[in-house]
Amino acid sequence: MDESRALETLKRSRREIDRIDREILDLISSRTSLAREIAEAKVALGMEIFDPERELEIIERTRRIARAYGINEDKLIQLMKILMDLSKTEQKELLRRQ
Ligand SMILES: O=C(O)C(=O)C[C@]1(C(=O)O)C=C[C@@H](O)C=C1
């Protein structure tokens, strides 16, 4: 690949990453915004915010997907745990403000 083509490839790839990153952040925002109704449902059900069984289910699903896509399992699980922490933090904050 010559330098000019390489530069074009890099620029095009970065534009695609920027587009994908915006999609990811939109989805993270949507995922986190569900915290309000989840928190309210848990209060009505007398449930704790932390649900270890559900988190294990999500982690095992993430592990299966990581294997299917050939992505590092531990890293993808770390990412999923951060998303769950985001949700728990939002739920705690919502309940604190009630
Ligand atoms: O499904 C729930 O019970 C949630 O509170 C959502 C969620 C998640 O982010 O997926 C967050 C915290 C719980 O421990 C389990 C899962």
The ligand as an SDF file (V2000), in Angstrom:
LIG
                    3D

 16 16  0  0  0  0  0  0  0  0999 V2000
  -31.9290   -5.8930   35.5040 O   0  0  0  0  0  0  0  0  0  0  0  0
  -31.7130   -5.3430   36.6050 C   0  0  0  0  0  0  0  0  0  0  0  0
  -32.1540   -5.7780   37.6760 O   0  0  0  0  0  0  0  0  0  0  0  0
  -30.9070   -4.0880   36.6320 C   0  0  0  0  0  0  0  0  0  0  0  0
  -30.8470   -3.4280   37.6390 O   0  0  0  0  0  0  0  0  0  0  0  0
  -30.0390   -3.7620   35.4520 C   0  0  0  0  0  0  0  0  0  0  0  0
  -28.6280   -4.2710   35.6520 C   0  0  0  0  0  0  0  0  0  0  0  0
  -27.9080   -4.0230   34.3150 C   0  0  0  0  0  0  0  0  0  0  0  0
  -27.2880   -2.9590   34.1560 O   0  0  0  0  0  0  0  0  0  0  0  0
  -28.0360   -4.9050   33.4050 O   0  0  0  0  0  0  0  0  0  0  0  0
  -27.9570   -3.5110   36.7170 C   0  0  0  0  0  0  0  0  0  0  0  0
  -27.8500   -3.9760   37.9990 C   0  0  0  0  0  0  0  0  0  0  0  0
  -28.3100   -5.3270   38.3890 C   0  0  0  0  0  0  0  0  0  0  0  0
  -27.4140   -5.9040   39.3370 O   0  0  0  0  0  0  0  0  0  0  0  0
  -28.5420   -6.2050   37.2240 C   0  0  0  0  0  0  0  0  0  0  0  0
  -28.6320   -5.7120   35.9630 C   0  0  0  0  0  0  0  0  0  0  0  0
  1  2  2  0
  2  3  1  0
  2  4  1  0
  4  5  2  0
  4  6  1  0
  6  7  1  0
  7  8  1  0
  7 11  1  0
  7 16  1  0
  8  9  2  0
  8 10  1  0
 11 12  2  0
 12 13  1  0
 13 14  1  0
 13 15  1  0
 15 16  2  0
M  END
$$$$
